[in-house]
Amino acid sequence: MSAISGSIKEDKDYLQYYWDLASEDAAMRLQACDKLVRYLQDDITNGSDAKKKEYQDYTLKRLVKGLTSPRDCARQGFATSLCEVLRIFPYVLENVLHVLDENTQVMAIRFAFEI
């Protein structure tokens, strides 16, 4: 992941939401999702345009990368949060495809019955 900017790096509560999204505890994942979305709605929406863009960009990148995580339950928490972010902030939808393209890769897998 690219370097985290100073304001995000210092925002320990915000960063903790991402760790909690990967929890094996389903209730904790849902709570983290709710807290992340509320934080983006309440605290970040009232900030400067630069801060909003910084957090939106970081959120999309982090959630998309979380979809490919090997950690148990991480994909569930990150997928749920990405869906909620897209539901609440539909204008970021156009950015998601770009972020997906930049941060994931398609791999061909051959199964034994195909050989």
Sequence and secondary structure as in RCSB ss.txt:
>XXXX:A:sequence
MSAISGSIKEDKDYLQYYWDLASEDAAMRLQACDKLVRYLQDDITNGSDAKKKEYQDYTLKRLVKGLTSPRDCAR
QGFATSLCEVLRIFPYVLENVLHVLDENTQVMAIRFAFEI
>XXXX:A:secstr
     HHHHT HHHHHHHHHHT S HHHHHHHHHHHHHHIIIIITTS HHHHHHHHHHHHHHHHHHTT  STTHH
HHHHHHHHHHHHH GGGHHHHHHHHHHH        GGG 
